[in-house]
Amino acid sequence: MRLFLNPGNSAHLRGLAEDFGESTNAVRLELNRFEEAGMLLSETQGNKKLYKANNRHPLFFDINKILLKYVGIDHVLETIIGRLGELQQVYLSGDYAAGKDSGLLDLIFVGEVDRQYLLILTEKAEKLIHKKIRYVLYTPQEWTDTDDHTSKYLLLWEKVAVGS
């Protein structure tokens, strides 16, 4: 799951086999199938072959939506984005961004957000998806000033400029 949730992250065969509790041979077969289908990209670094999701594959966004729906994030996004204020971006971090189903969603909101309303909606969303939600708020400037966050977090939603 990690591969599709964050196309910026890459993983190697042994790490994936460990993550999924499968043999390296079984994982290698599946990786080869996904790579042949164009859904994965790979590169060799030293003696390791690293794989990552191909976000240019025509099915990438559909598969990503399915995974978001599976973990319940689609409900969270639909429920809170429209009424929160000047929200710019929403990121997934933590276990789910790493492809692990821990039952705790870690979200990052970037923008000028109505904190009270976010709290109310988060409580409602937790009941709806039966998962705990933990979040952090950043102003756009605070987010820009943070360390390199492109590989650690999955962009779930971004405000689209008019005319884009």
C-alpha angles and dihedrals in degrees: 000000000000091000095061098037095060118023090186092065123078131198137194129228099257093047092051092047089053093046093052097036091236134126118268090241093056092047092046091055092052093044090052091051092050091046092049089051089053094243094115132045123205139194133182119238111181107311095338129090110214123204131201137170117272102231089188093064110112092237097046097098093043091052090045090053091051091052092047089051091049093056092041098243093124089067091050092052095045092048101050114023102075098055105035102092125246098356113172105176143358121206133189116222137165126039098346091052086054091049097255122131102219098150091242118102115205112199133181119206119199118196142047100310133183098242097196092051091047090054092051093047093045091055090051093047092051090057092046097051098029093232133109117248124209119184144182125204124216131179111230090256093049090051092049090051094053123100121272102307101167095094097039101052138047117228105228101172138006130184108250116222115237110265094028 
